[in-house]
Amino acid sequence: MKVITALTRKGGSGKTTLIRALAAAALSQNKRSVLVDADPQKALYRWAERTGYENPKVAVKSIDKPAELEPLIEEAEASGKIDYIFIDTMGAAGSWADLLVGQSDHLVCPMMPSATDLQIATDTFNYYCDLRAHVDEPELLPSFRVVLARMPSKPSKSMFDVAREALKRFPVIDELFMQRVQHEAVDLEGGLLPELADRLQNDPNPLKRTHAKHFHDAVQEACTILSQVEAKK
């Protein structure tokens, strides 16, 4: 079982969307996962409640304190039925972040292609590096990767410049997390990407069936991101 946490010191950076996409990747591979909302805003948990989301292979849970995470992980591990735990977090730093990091196998930091987000991602990476410098066994800490998020299909020159600078500053995975209307559909309709793809694929309207491909493309992108997040320790 792997614990993957979306971590950045900025709210509104796409953590919740990324967590749902990673869960979609796991679901497409027939894996079971638990989505944990550790953000006081509860966007992930409220999404599941609002849309009535249910799937026997995907559980969505909420915690109010970081200390609640360890027993949740232990329970999932003991069940022997869970492949992934994906954690959505608040956009801030503090002792709570240390506790979440300590329970994780991998950290992924979504970064939108702007100068402001580059600085926030740098702050997040510096926090991680500082943590490594102050623990006795840094090799036991989770890996850290940045994913360029909400990338438009035609990035501007300034976006390219930000991306190039990001590559110089910290480990960035190769796959881009593109800005897609499919993620908006997930948020609005409920259901993860593979489930919405299946709905469209089986829709009696042939025009709607053609849209399934775009959801499958989004799933493939998410699968690549997941594999690259897990690739190195």
N, CA, C and O of each residue as an XYZ file, in Angstrom:
932
protein
N       0.839     -1.195      0.000
C       0.000      0.000      0.000
C       0.874      1.245      0.000
O       1.856      1.320      0.738
N       0.521      2.211     -0.819
C       1.266      3.457     -0.921
C       0.405      4.631     -0.450
O      -0.795      4.694     -0.713
N       1.056      5.550      0.250
C       0.389      6.771      0.704
C       0.970      7.942     -0.078
O       2.165      8.226      0.014
N       0.127      8.615     -0.842
C       0.560      9.726     -1.693
C      -0.178     10.989     -1.265
O      -1.408     11.020     -1.219
N       0.588     12.024     -0.953
C       0.024     13.265     -0.432
C       0.273     14.426     -1.383
O       1.398     14.638     -1.835
N      -0.776     15.171     -1.681
C      -0.642     16.407     -2.460
C      -0.316     17.529     -1.485
O      -1.097     17.828     -0.582
N       0.841     18.142     -1.676
C       1.328     19.118     -0.708
C       1.816     20.376     -1.402
O       2.662     20.308     -2.294
N       1.293     21.513     -1.002
C       1.797     22.803     -1.455
C       1.341     23.853     -0.464
O       0.329     23.673      0.214
N       2.080     24.948     -0.373
C       1.772     25.970      0.617
C       0.794     27.013      0.070
O       0.731     28.137      0.570
N       0.044     26.636     -0.946
C      -0.908     27.571     -1.560
C      -2.245     26.886     -1.779
O      -2.305     25.760     -2.272
N      -3.306     27.570     -1.412
C      -4.628     27.068     -1.722
C      -4.978     27.352     -3.176
O      -4.395     28.241     -3.797
N      -5.925     26.602     -3.714
C      -6.361     26.836     -5.084
C      -5.357     26.454     -6.139
O      -5.395     26.973     -7.254
N      -4.451     25.545     -5.799
C      -3.401     25.150     -6.741
C      -3.748     23.894     -7.531
O      -2.979     23.465     -8.391
N      -4.899     23.309     -7.241
C      -5.311     22.120     -7.980
C      -5.060     20.814     -7.259
O      -5.061     19.756     -7.890
N      -4.845     20.856     -5.943
C      -4.578     19.619     -5.201
C      -5.756     18.654     -5.264
O      -5.580     17.459     -5.504
N      -6.961     19.183     -5.046
C      -8.139     18.315     -5.034
C      -8.361     17.673     -6.397
O      -8.649     16.480     -6.482
N      -8.231     18.448     -7.451
C      -8.372     17.908     -8.806
C      -7.319     16.848     -9.075
O      -7.614     15.817     -9.680
N      -6.098     17.093     -8.630
C      -5.020     16.123     -8.825
C      -5.293     14.836     -8.059
O      -5.094     13.744     -8.591
N      -5.744     14.954     -6.822
C      -6.038     13.764     -6.023
C      -7.122     12.923     -6.688
O      -7.017     11.698     -6.736
N      -8.158     13.574     -7.200
C      -9.214     12.818     -7.897
C      -8.667     12.149     -9.148
O      -9.066     11.034     -9.482
N      -7.754     12.825     -9.844
C      -7.167     12.240    -11.051
C      -6.303     11.031    -10.705
O      -6.343     10.022    -11.408
N      -5.529     11.125     -9.633
C      -4.700      9.989     -9.224
C      -5.570      8.812     -8.796
O      -5.252      7.658     -9.083
N      -6.664      9.111     -8.111
C      -7.601      8.051     -7.740
C      -8.227      7.427     -8.979
O      -8.472      6.221     -9.018
N      -8.483      8.248     -9.991
C      -9.013      7.738    -11.259
C      -8.020      6.796    -11.919
O      -8.399      5.762    -12.470
N      -6.742      7.163    -11.858
C      -5.704      6.299    -12.424
C      -5.684      4.957    -11.714
O      -5.606      3.909    -12.354
N      -5.754      4.992    -10.387
C      -5.757      3.748     -9.616
C      -6.981      2.901     -9.949
O      -6.878      1.685    -10.113
N      -8.135      3.548    -10.048
C      -9.368      2.827    -10.361
C      -9.289      2.183    -11.736
O      -9.765      1.063    -11.923
N      -8.695      2.874    -12.695
C      -8.582      2.327    -14.053
C      -7.694      1.089    -14.092
O      -7.774      0.288    -15.024
N      -6.844      0.937    -13.073
C      -5.965     -0.224    -12.964
C      -6.527     -1.268    -12.000
O      -5.830     -2.191    -11.577
N      -7.810     -1.094    -11.665
C      -8.523     -2.027    -10.789
C      -7.943     -2.055     -9.379
O      -7.991     -3.082     -8.701
N      -7.400     -0.927     -8.945
C      -6.842     -0.816     -7.599
C      -7.873     -0.180     -6.670
O      -8.763      0.551     -7.103
N      -7.727     -0.476     -5.399
C      -8.605      0.098     -4.383
C      -7.892      1.244     -3.672
O      -6.699      1.160     -3.381
N      -8.620      2.295     -3.402
C      -7.986      3.450     -2.771
C      -8.899      4.104     -1.744
O     -10.121      3.960     -1.774
N      -8.254      4.827     -0.834
C      -8.955      5.671      0.130
C      -8.507      7.102     -0.117
O      -7.308      7.384     -0.128
N      -9.451      7.999     -0.314
C      -9.161      9.418     -0.495
C      -9.404     10.105      0.841
O     -10.507     10.050      1.385
N      -8.374     10.748      1.361
C      -8.470     11.387      2.675
C      -8.420     12.901      2.511
O      -7.464     13.445      1.958
N      -9.446     13.565      2.992
C      -9.498     15.025      2.940
C      -8.998     15.571      4.275
O      -9.689     15.486      5.290
N      -7.784     16.135      4.259
C      -7.196     16.725      5.461
C      -7.223     18.246      5.412
O      -6.584     18.912      6.227
N      -7.958     18.787      4.461
C      -8.080     20.237      4.293
C      -9.317     20.730      5.054
O     -10.405     20.191      4.851
N      -9.181     21.734      5.917
C     -10.353     22.240      6.640
C     -11.492     22.689      5.725
O     -12.650     22.694      6.143
N     -11.179     23.066      4.482
C     -12.230     23.471      3.544
C     -13.086     22.292      3.085
O     -14.222     22.475      2.645
N     -12.532     21.080      3.190
C     -13.260     19.842      2.874
C     -13.805     19.799      1.449
O     -14.896     19.275      1.225
N     -13.071     20.335      0.495
C     -13.559     20.350     -0.890
C     -13.755     18.941     -1.430
O     -14.749     18.665     -2.100
N     -12.817     18.055     -1.143
C     -12.897     16.681     -1.648
C     -14.063     15.936     -1.009
O     -14.858     15.297     -1.698
N     -14.154     16.024      0.303
C     -15.217     15.325      1.022
C     -16.590     15.888      0.647
O     -17.547     15.135      0.472
N     -16.679     17.201      0.526
C     -17.951     17.818      0.153
C     -18.356     17.444     -1.267
O     -19.541     17.302     -1.566
N     -17.362     17.287     -2.141
C     -17.659     16.832     -3.507
C     -18.337     15.468     -3.468
O     -19.349     15.251     -4.134
N     -17.772     14.549     -2.681
C     -18.340     13.202     -2.596
C     -19.754     13.241     -2.025
O     -20.639     12.518     -2.484
N     -19.958     14.087     -1.022
C     -21.293     14.199     -0.422
C     -22.282     14.846     -1.388
O     -23.406     14.373     -1.552
N     -21.852     15.926     -2.018
C     -22.743     16.678     -2.919
C     -23.198     15.841     -4.103
O     -24.358     15.909     -4.509
N     -22.290     15.056     -4.653
C     -22.613     14.268     -5.845
C     -23.112     12.869     -5.506
O     -23.502     12.112     -6.395
N     -23.098     12.523     -4.212
C     -23.510     11.183     -3.817
C     -22.572     10.108     -4.334
O     -23.006      9.009     -4.678
N     -21.286     10.427     -4.388
C     -20.330      9.493     -4.991
C     -20.189      8.222     -4.164
O     -19.975      8.271     -2.953
N     -20.311      7.091     -4.837
C     -20.119      5.789     -4.201
C     -19.449      4.842     -5.177
O     -19.823      4.760     -6.347
N     -18.457      4.132     -4.679
C     -17.790      3.093     -5.461
C     -17.129      2.150     -4.465
O     -16.395      2.608     -3.589
N     -17.368      0.851     -4.572
C     -16.779     -0.082     -3.601
C     -15.252     -0.097     -3.603
O     -14.631     -0.589     -2.661
N     -14.651      0.440     -4.660
C     -13.187      0.449     -4.728
C     -12.581      1.797     -4.344
O     -11.360      1.956     -4.330
N     -13.443      2.767     -4.032
C     -12.960      4.110     -3.679
C     -13.735      4.621     -2.466
O     -14.948      4.816     -2.531
N     -13.025      4.833     -1.369
C     -13.640      5.417     -0.176
C     -13.148      6.850     -0.020
O     -11.974      7.136     -0.255
N     -14.036      7.742      0.373
C     -13.667      9.142      0.611
C     -13.918      9.449      2.082
O     -15.044      9.352      2.568
N     -12.844      9.822      2.782
C     -12.944     10.088      4.215
C     -12.376     11.461      4.538
O     -11.631     12.051      3.755
N     -12.749     11.949      5.704
C     -12.302     13.267      6.143
C     -11.689     13.160      7.530
O     -12.180     12.415      8.377
N     -10.611     13.908      7.758
C     -10.031     13.984      9.096
C      -9.950     15.451      9.514
O      -9.766     16.339      8.682
N     -10.088     15.683     10.804
C     -10.023     17.047     11.330
C      -8.665     17.376     11.928
O      -8.292     18.545     12.032
N      -7.920     16.335     12.326
C      -6.599     16.530     12.918
C      -5.621     15.546     12.292
O      -5.988     14.402     12.022
N      -4.380     15.971     12.057
C      -3.383     15.066     11.473
C      -3.195     13.784     12.272
O      -2.866     12.741     11.709
N      -3.404     13.859     13.587
C      -3.229     12.676     14.432
C      -4.224     11.571     14.076
O      -4.010     10.409     14.420
N      -5.304     11.929     13.392
C      -6.300     10.931     13.000
C      -5.841     10.107     11.806
O      -6.450      9.087     11.484
N      -4.770     10.545     11.145
C      -4.344      9.865      9.926
C      -3.704      8.512     10.207
O      -3.985      7.537      9.511
N      -2.846      8.444     11.221
C      -2.114      7.198     11.471
C      -3.034      6.007     11.715
O      -2.834      4.963     11.095
N      -4.045      6.115     12.600
C      -4.946      4.962     12.760
C      -5.719      4.626     11.492
O      -6.033      3.461     11.245
N      -6.025      5.635     10.693
C      -6.717      5.379      9.424
C      -5.828      4.558      8.495
O      -6.284      3.608      7.859
N      -4.556      4.936      8.428
C      -3.607      4.200      7.589
C      -3.414      2.784      8.116
O      -3.376      1.825      7.346
N      -3.294      2.663      9.428
C      -3.100      1.338     10.026
C      -4.286      0.424      9.745
O      -4.114     -0.764      9.472
N      -5.481      0.981      9.814
C      -6.686      0.195      9.525
C      -6.702     -0.265      8.071
O      -7.029     -1.415      7.778
N      -6.349      0.639      7.168
C      -6.319      0.284      5.747
C      -5.258     -0.778      5.476
O      -5.484     -1.717      4.712
N      -4.105     -0.619      6.107
C      -3.014     -1.585      5.930
C      -3.416     -2.953      6.460
O      -3.161     -3.975      5.823
N      -4.041     -2.965      7.622
C      -4.435     -4.228      8.248
C      -5.492     -4.964      7.437
O      -5.559     -6.192      7.466
N      -6.315     -4.218      6.716
C      -7.368     -4.860      5.924
C      -6.796     -5.673      4.774
O      -7.399     -6.648      4.326
N      -5.621     -5.258      4.299
C      -5.002     -5.945      3.167
C      -5.739     -5.749      1.857
O      -5.468     -6.441      0.876
N      -6.673     -4.803      1.841
C      -7.507     -4.612      0.653
C      -7.259     -3.288     -0.068
O      -7.800     -3.061     -1.150
N      -6.450     -2.421      0.522
C      -6.256     -1.079     -0.024
C      -4.892     -0.973     -0.699
O      -3.874     -1.366     -0.130
N      -4.884     -0.441     -1.910
C      -3.635     -0.277     -2.655
C      -3.037      1.117     -2.491
O      -1.817      1.281     -2.465
N      -3.911      2.120     -2.381
C      -3.438      3.502     -2.277
C      -4.253      4.281     -1.254
O      -5.451      4.057     -1.080
N      -3.567      5.203     -0.583
C      -4.231      6.262      0.163
C      -3.762      7.579     -0.442
O      -2.564      7.859     -0.483
N      -4.700      8.376     -0.906
C      -4.397      9.682     -1.506
C      -4.893     10.768     -0.555
O      -6.055     10.763     -0.150
N      -4.004     11.700     -0.200
C      -4.336     12.699      0.813
C      -4.351     14.098      0.214
O      -3.381     14.543     -0.400
N      -5.473     14.778      0.407
C      -5.619     16.179      0.014
C      -5.351     17.034      1.249
O      -5.840     16.710      2.332
N      -4.593     18.110      1.113
C      -4.167     18.889      2.271
C      -4.506     20.369      2.119
O      -4.900     20.827      1.047
N      -4.344     21.101      3.216
C      -4.568     22.546      3.177
C      -3.363     23.244      2.553
O      -2.265     22.690      2.518
N      -3.574     24.448      2.066
C      -2.491     25.200      1.441
C      -1.726     26.027      2.447
O      -1.766     27.257      2.409
N      -1.025     25.354      3.353
C      -0.244     26.052      4.375
C       0.795     25.090      4.919
O       0.762     23.895      4.627
N       1.721     25.619      5.716
C       2.740     24.788      6.345
C       2.514     24.790      7.850
O       1.686     25.545      8.359
N       3.251     23.943      8.557
C       3.130     23.894     10.007
C       3.387     22.495     10.515
O       3.759     21.601      9.755
N       3.184     22.312     11.814
C       3.447     21.005     12.416
C       2.542     19.932     11.829
O       2.926     18.764     11.752
N       1.331     20.330     11.412
C       0.422     19.361     10.789
C       1.054     18.768      9.536
O       0.894     17.580      9.255
N       1.771     19.601      8.784
C       2.404     19.122      7.557
C       3.478     18.095      7.878
O       3.616     17.101      7.166
N       4.243     18.325      8.945
C       5.271     17.369      9.347
C       4.656     16.002      9.618
O       5.216     14.978      9.226
N       3.510     15.985     10.284
C       2.851     14.719     10.606
C       2.370     14.007      9.344
O       2.512     12.790      9.224
N       1.804     14.760      8.408
C       1.326     14.152      7.168
C       2.487     13.621      6.338
O       2.413     12.529      5.775
N       3.555     14.401      6.268
C       4.736     13.966      5.514
C       5.293     12.681      6.112
O       5.698     11.772      5.388
N       5.310     12.616      7.441
C       5.854     11.437      8.103
C       5.081     10.167      7.824
O       5.618      9.071      7.984
N       3.824     10.293      7.410
C       2.993      9.125      7.116
C       2.956      8.787      5.625
O       2.302      7.825      5.223
N       3.651      9.571      4.811
C       3.535      9.425      3.351
C       4.712      8.671      2.743
O       5.815      8.652      3.288
N       4.442      8.052      1.599
C       5.498      7.426      0.795
C       5.977      8.360     -0.305
O       7.146      8.338     -0.692
N       5.058      9.180     -0.805
C       5.394     10.100     -1.895
C       4.641     11.407     -1.696
O       3.487     11.417     -1.268
N       5.321     12.521     -2.017
C       4.695     13.836     -2.010
C       4.651     14.358     -3.433
O       5.622     14.228     -4.178
N       3.531     14.946     -3.811
C       3.426     15.547     -5.139
C       2.890     16.961     -4.966
O       1.879     17.185     -4.300
N       3.584     17.901     -5.574
C       3.253     19.322     -5.441
C       2.749     19.853     -6.780
O       3.546     20.033     -7.701
N       1.447     20.108     -6.912
C       0.953     20.691     -8.165
C       1.351     22.159     -8.257
O       1.216     22.911     -7.292
N       1.841     22.555     -9.420
C       2.278     23.937     -9.618
C       1.720     24.474    -10.920
O       2.030     23.953    -11.992
N       0.903     25.508    -10.838
C       0.412     26.153    -12.050
C       1.534     26.988    -12.668
O       2.421     27.449    -11.951
N       1.508     27.188    -13.989
C       2.628     27.854    -14.674
C       2.599     29.373    -14.550
O       2.405     30.082    -15.538
N       2.792     29.863    -13.334
C       2.857     31.309    -13.107
C       4.024     31.605    -12.180
O       4.489     30.726    -11.455
N       4.492     32.837    -12.206
C       5.621     33.226    -11.361
C       5.271     33.089     -9.883
O       6.108     32.678     -9.078
N       4.042     33.432     -9.530
C       3.608     33.306     -8.140
C       3.628     31.858     -7.689
O       4.118     31.543     -6.604
N       3.096     30.980     -8.524
C       3.056     29.564     -8.161
C       4.448     28.947     -8.146
O       4.711     28.027     -7.371
N       5.330     29.442     -8.986
C       6.719     28.984     -8.958
C       7.344     29.292     -7.601
O       8.051     28.458     -7.036
N       7.084     30.481     -7.084
C       7.639     30.852     -5.785
C       7.049     30.005     -4.665
O       7.761     29.593     -3.750
N       5.745     29.746     -4.740
C       5.105     28.926     -3.715
C       5.638     27.497     -3.767
O       5.884     26.890     -2.725
N       5.816     26.959     -4.967
C       6.381     25.615     -5.099
C       7.805     25.581     -4.558
O       8.220     24.597     -3.947
N       8.549     26.659     -4.785
C       9.906     26.758     -4.246
C       9.872     26.759     -2.723
O      10.687     26.095     -2.083
N       8.936     27.499     -2.143
C       8.780     27.512     -0.686
C       8.462     26.112     -0.163
O       8.997     25.686      0.861
N       7.588     25.405     -0.875
C       7.208     24.055     -0.463
C       8.401     23.113     -0.541
O       8.613     22.299      0.358
N       9.181     23.223     -1.615
C      10.366     22.380     -1.765
C      11.405     22.711     -0.695
O      12.048     21.814     -0.151
N      11.567     23.995     -0.397
C      12.514     24.397      0.644
C      12.097     23.850      2.008
O      12.939     23.447      2.811
N      10.788     23.840      2.258
C      10.280     23.233      3.495
C      10.683     21.762      3.558
O      11.142     21.279      4.593
N      10.509     21.059      2.446
C      10.859     19.641      2.381
C      12.360     19.442      2.598
O      12.769     18.555      3.348
N      13.169     20.257      1.949
C      14.625     20.139      2.097
C      15.058     20.436      3.527
O      15.952     19.779      4.061
N      14.423     21.426      4.140
C      14.735     21.762      5.528
C      14.368     20.610      6.455
O      15.081     20.317      7.414
N      13.253     19.967      6.158
C      12.837     18.816      6.957
C      13.861     17.694      6.841
O      14.209     17.065      7.840
N      14.340     17.442      5.637
C      15.358     16.406      5.425
C      16.636     16.726      6.205
O      17.312     15.827      6.705
N      16.951     18.004      6.300
C      18.188     18.404      6.977
C      18.098     18.261      8.493
O      19.121     18.268      9.178
N      16.886     18.132      9.018
C      16.724     18.114     10.468
C      16.228     16.783     11.021
O      15.874     16.700     12.197
N      16.198     15.752     10.202
C      15.820     14.427     10.702
C      17.032     13.514     10.684
O      17.967     13.719      9.910
N      17.010     12.508     11.540
C      18.161     11.613     11.660
C      18.315     10.698     10.454
O      19.432     10.355     10.068
N      17.192     10.306      9.860
C      17.238      9.380      8.728
C      16.438      9.962      7.556
O      15.305      9.545      7.314
N      17.011     10.908      6.839
C      16.283     11.554      5.735
C      15.876     10.583      4.635
O      14.919     10.837      3.902
N      16.598      9.472      4.518
C      16.259      8.497      3.481
C      14.900      7.850      3.733
O      14.328      7.235      2.834
N      14.389      7.985      4.942
C      13.080      7.418      5.261
C      11.931      8.364      4.916
O      10.764      7.974      4.952
N      12.266      9.596      4.586
C      11.221     10.546      4.205
C      10.676     10.221      2.814
O      11.357      9.574      2.018
N       9.466     10.660      2.523
C       8.888     10.393      1.199
C       9.630     11.128      0.095
O      10.328     12.111      0.344
N       9.472     10.639     -1.121
C      10.007     11.352     -2.280
C       9.185     12.615     -2.505
O       8.063     12.737     -2.013
N       9.759     13.553     -3.256
C       9.078     14.825     -3.542
C       9.149     15.080     -5.035
O      10.230     15.064     -5.624
N       7.992     15.316     -5.649
C       7.935     15.623     -7.067
C       6.961     16.777     -7.306
O       5.940     16.899     -6.628
N       7.292     17.603     -8.264
C       6.400     18.677     -8.703
C       5.754     18.258    -10.018
O       6.417     17.688    -10.884
N       4.473     18.538    -10.167
C       3.802     18.320    -11.447
C       3.257     19.662    -11.920
O       2.569     20.361    -11.176
N       3.568     20.011    -13.153
C       3.045     21.247    -13.741
C       1.565     21.044    -14.034
O       1.190     20.186    -14.833
N       0.729     21.845    -13.379
C      -0.711     21.605    -13.385
C      -1.479     22.716    -14.092
O      -1.004     23.841    -14.242
N      -2.683     22.353    -14.517
C      -3.572     23.275    -15.237
C      -2.862     23.897    -16.441
O      -3.002     25.088    -16.719
N      -2.113     23.079    -17.131
C      -1.395     23.551    -18.311
C      -2.351     23.639    -19.496
O      -3.010     22.652    -19.821
N      -2.441     24.784    -20.141
C      -3.290     24.895    -21.329
C      -2.653     24.172    -22.510
O      -1.453     23.893    -22.503
N      -3.452     23.873    -23.512
C      -2.924     23.170    -24.689
C      -1.937     24.033    -25.467
O      -1.069     23.516    -26.169
N      -2.076     25.354    -25.339
C      -1.145     26.269    -26.007
C      -0.559     27.239    -24.975
O      -1.040     28.364    -24.838
N       0.471     26.808    -24.255
C       1.056     27.659    -23.218
C       1.686     28.920    -23.806
O       2.184     28.911    -24.932
N       1.658     29.983    -23.044
C       2.290     31.232    -23.454
C       3.797     31.154    -23.217
O       4.285     30.228    -22.569
N       4.520     32.124    -23.743
C       5.968     32.167    -23.550
C       6.320     32.264    -22.068
O       7.266     31.627    -21.603
N       5.554     33.062    -21.334
C       5.838     33.203    -19.904
C       5.649     31.880    -19.166
O       6.368     31.590    -18.210
N       4.684     31.082    -19.610
C       4.474     29.770    -19.000
C       5.655     28.849    -19.276
O       6.104     28.119    -18.393
N       6.154     28.888    -20.512
C       7.345     28.098    -20.843
C       8.531     28.536    -19.988
O       9.309     27.706    -19.517
N       8.661     29.836    -19.794
C       9.770     30.354    -18.988
C       9.673     29.854    -17.548
O      10.675     29.464    -16.948
N       8.467     29.868    -17.006
C       8.255     29.375    -15.645
C       8.577     27.885    -15.560
O       9.215     27.437    -14.607
N       8.136     27.127    -16.552
C       8.397     25.688    -16.562
C       9.893     25.399    -16.619
O      10.382     24.512    -15.920
N      10.610     26.135    -17.439
C      12.064     25.942    -17.534
C      12.751     26.258    -16.204
O      13.678     25.561    -15.794
N      12.290     27.306    -15.543
C      12.875     27.664    -14.246
C      12.558     26.600    -13.197
O      13.393     26.291    -12.347
N      11.353     26.043    -13.261
C      10.977     24.981    -12.326
C      11.897     23.774    -12.469
O      12.292     23.166    -11.474
N      12.232     23.434    -13.701
C      13.121     22.295    -13.950
C      14.495     22.507    -13.324
O      15.172     21.545    -12.962
N      14.901     23.760    -13.199
C      16.197     24.065    -12.594
C      16.158     23.973    -11.067
O      17.171     23.694    -10.425
N      14.984     24.210    -10.500
C      14.890     24.358     -9.043
C      14.577     23.075     -8.293
O      15.071     22.867     -7.185
N      13.763     22.216     -8.884
C      13.345     21.030     -8.144
C      12.936     19.911     -9.100
O      12.798     20.143    -10.301
N      12.740     18.694     -8.573
C      12.380     17.566     -9.439
C      10.963     17.698     -9.980
O       9.994     17.720     -9.222
N      10.859     17.785    -11.288
C       9.565     17.930    -11.962
C       9.327     16.686    -12.810
O      10.201     16.288    -13.580
N       8.161     16.072    -12.678
C       7.883     14.897    -13.497
C       7.649     15.322    -14.943
O       7.297     16.470    -15.214
N       7.848     14.392    -15.860
C       7.771     14.713    -17.288
C       6.349     15.017    -17.758
O       6.129     15.916    -18.569
N       5.400     14.258    -17.240
C       4.015     14.400    -17.711
C       3.392     15.696    -17.193
O       3.561     16.053    -16.027
N       2.677     16.388    -18.064
C       1.959     17.597    -17.675
C       0.536     17.241    -17.249
O      -0.101     16.367    -17.837
N       0.054     17.926    -16.226
C      -1.334     17.770    -15.798
C      -2.135     18.866    -16.498
O      -2.215     19.999    -16.024
N      -2.724     18.503    -17.629
C      -3.332     19.487    -18.517
C      -4.650     20.040    -17.965
O      -5.354     19.383    -17.198
N      -4.947     21.247    -18.376
C      -6.247     21.848    -18.067
C      -7.277     21.220    -18.999
O      -7.201     21.377    -20.217
N      -8.237     20.510    -18.421
C      -9.208     19.750    -19.215
C     -10.622     19.980    -18.678
O     -10.837     20.057    -17.468
N     -11.570     20.088    -19.592
C     -12.967     20.227    -19.169
C     -13.462     18.939    -18.520
O     -14.465     18.948    -17.807
N     -12.768     17.839    -18.763
C     -13.171     16.567    -18.169
C     -13.094     16.620    -16.641
O     -13.909     16.001    -15.957
N     -12.120     17.355    -16.109
C     -12.018     17.490    -14.652
C     -13.178     18.315    -14.104
O     -13.633     18.086    -12.983
N     -13.652     19.268    -14.890
C     -14.823     20.046    -14.489
C     -16.060     19.150    -14.455
O     -16.923     19.307    -13.592
N     -16.138     18.218    -15.392
C     -17.267     17.289    -15.425
C     -17.259     16.392    -14.194
O     -18.310     16.098    -13.623
N     -16.065     15.958    -13.788
C     -15.942     15.147    -12.572
C     -16.476     15.925    -11.373
O     -17.228     15.389    -10.559
N     -16.083     17.180    -11.274
C     -16.501     18.007    -10.142
C     -18.007     18.244    -10.148
O     -18.640     18.272     -9.092
N     -18.570     18.411    -11.315
C     -19.992     18.734    -11.428
C     -20.887     17.509    -11.298
O     -21.891     17.535    -10.586
N     -20.517     16.440    -11.987
C     -21.401     15.288    -12.110
C     -21.150     14.212    -11.066
O     -22.034     13.401    -10.790
N     -19.943     14.193    -10.477
C     -19.590     13.074     -9.621
C     -19.127     11.920    -10.482
O     -19.405     11.878    -11.680
N     -18.430     10.996     -9.879
C     -17.830      9.924    -10.661
C     -16.436     10.329    -11.072
O     -16.199     11.485    -11.425
N     -15.515      9.391    -11.030
C     -14.150      9.654    -11.463
C     -14.045      9.483    -12.974
O     -14.970      8.992    -13.620
N     -12.925      9.886    -13.518
C     -12.757      9.901    -14.979
C     -13.133      8.588    -15.667
O     -13.860      8.629    -16.659
N     -12.674      7.420    -15.189
C     -13.034      6.180    -15.893
C     -14.530      5.905    -15.864
O     -15.089      5.347    -16.808
N     -15.174      6.301    -14.767
C     -16.611      6.068    -14.651
C     -17.395      6.949    -15.625
O     -18.354      6.498    -16.251
N     -16.977      8.199    -15.741
C     -17.644      9.081    -16.702
C     -17.373      8.628    -18.133
O     -18.240      8.741    -19.000
N     -16.173      8.117    -18.376
C     -15.853      7.588    -19.707
C     -16.773      6.426    -20.055
O     -17.265      6.324    -21.179
N     -16.999      5.547    -19.075
C     -17.878      4.398    -19.310
C     -19.315      4.846    -19.565
O     -20.006      4.291    -20.419
N     -19.756      5.853    -18.818
C     -21.120      6.354    -19.028
C     -21.295      6.868    -20.452
O     -22.295      6.581    -21.110
N     -20.320      7.623    -20.915
C     -20.401      8.170    -22.269
C     -20.289      7.074    -23.313
O     -20.982      7.097    -24.330
N     -19.408      6.112    -23.051
C     -19.197      5.020    -24.000
C     -20.489      4.234    -24.229
O     -20.730      3.712    -25.317
N     -21.313      4.161    -23.179
C     -22.551      3.382    -23.257
C     -23.791      4.244    -23.469
O     -24.917      3.751    -23.389
N     -23.582      5.530    -23.740
C     -24.720      6.425    -23.949
C     -25.405      6.101    -25.281
O     -24.724      5.863    -26.279
N     -26.740      6.089    -25.310
C     -27.442      5.805    -26.568
C     -27.234      6.876    -27.635
O     -27.441      6.629    -28.823
N     -26.828      8.055    -27.205
C     -26.576      9.144    -28.152
C     -25.176      8.978    -28.750
O     -24.187      9.094    -28.025
N     -25.072      8.712    -30.051
C     -23.751      8.490    -30.656
C     -22.830      9.700    -30.563
O     -21.609      9.545    -30.539
N     -23.398     10.898    -30.512
C     -22.567     12.095    -30.391
C     -21.873     12.139    -29.032
O     -20.713     12.539    -28.928
N     -22.596     11.726    -27.998
C     -21.995     11.701    -26.665
C     -20.913     10.630    -26.568
O     -19.912     10.808    -25.875
N     -21.122      9.526    -27.264
C     -20.128      8.445    -27.204
C     -18.771      8.902    -27.720
O     -17.736      8.391    -27.293
N     -18.775      9.855    -28.632
C     -17.494     10.323    -29.178
C     -16.673     11.077    -28.131
O     -15.455     11.193    -28.261
N     -17.341     11.590    -27.096
C     -16.628     12.342    -26.058
C     -15.875     11.426    -25.094
O     -15.017     11.888    -24.341
N     -16.188     10.148    -25.114
C     -15.533      9.216    -24.185
C     -14.021      9.209    -24.374
O     -13.271      9.034    -23.414
N     -13.578      9.399    -25.608
C     -12.142      9.370    -25.894
C     -11.384     10.409    -25.072
O     -10.282     10.138    -24.595
N     -11.961     11.579    -24.908
C     -11.280     12.646    -24.168
C     -11.114     12.271    -22.694
O     -10.126     12.640    -22.060
N     -12.081     11.543    -22.162
C     -11.970     11.073    -20.780
C     -10.915      9.977    -20.673
O     -10.159      9.921    -19.703
N     -10.873      9.109    -21.681
C      -9.832      8.074    -21.682
C      -8.440      8.706    -21.769
O      -7.498      8.233    -21.134
N      -8.318      9.768    -22.553
C      -7.032     10.473    -22.650
C      -6.629     11.049    -21.291
O      -5.464     10.983    -20.899
N      -7.603     11.612    -20.583
C      -7.330     12.174    -19.258
C      -6.920     11.089    -18.270
O      -6.062     11.311    -17.416
N      -7.533      9.919    -18.389
C      -7.164      8.791    -17.529
C      -5.730      8.356    -17.806
O      -4.961      8.115    -16.876
N      -5.374      8.257    -19.074
C      -4.019      7.853    -19.430
C      -2.994      8.848    -18.897
O      -1.938      8.456    -18.402
N      -3.306     10.116    -18.998
C      -2.428     11.157    -18.454
C      -2.249     10.962    -16.950
O      -1.133     11.034    -16.436
N      -3.349     10.717    -16.254
C      -3.293     10.519    -14.808
C      -2.491      9.272    -14.447
O      -1.765      9.268    -13.454
N      -2.619      8.225    -15.243
C      -1.849      6.997    -15.001
C      -0.353      7.256    -15.130
O       0.445      6.751    -14.340
N       0.016      8.041    -16.124
C       1.430      8.375    -16.311
C       1.946      9.206    -15.147
O       3.052      8.974    -14.657
N       1.153     10.169    -14.703
C       1.549     10.989    -13.557
C       1.726     10.114    -12.324
O       2.713     10.256    -11.602
N       0.790      9.219    -12.076
C       0.883      8.335    -10.915
C       2.145      7.485    -10.965
O       2.846      7.349     -9.963
N       2.432      6.917    -12.121
C       3.623      6.065    -12.237
C       4.899      6.872    -12.039
O       5.869      6.367    -11.475
N       4.907      8.120    -12.498
C       6.103      8.951    -12.347
C       6.258      9.465    -10.917
O       7.380      9.654    -10.446
N       5.160      9.688    -10.236
C       5.231     10.067     -8.820
C       5.831      8.923     -8.010
O       6.597      9.151     -7.074
N       5.480      7.701     -8.372
C       5.968      6.526     -7.647
C       7.354      6.062     -8.096
O       7.965      5.212     -7.450
N       7.840      6.610     -9.182
C       9.024      6.043     -9.838
C      10.273      6.022     -8.977
O      11.034      5.056     -9.022
N      10.499      7.061     -8.197
C      11.736      7.148     -7.428
C      11.428      7.465     -5.979
O      10.425      8.100     -5.655
N      12.308      7.010     -5.132
C      12.169      7.258     -3.689
C      13.142      8.347     -3.290
O      13.203      8.723     -2.120
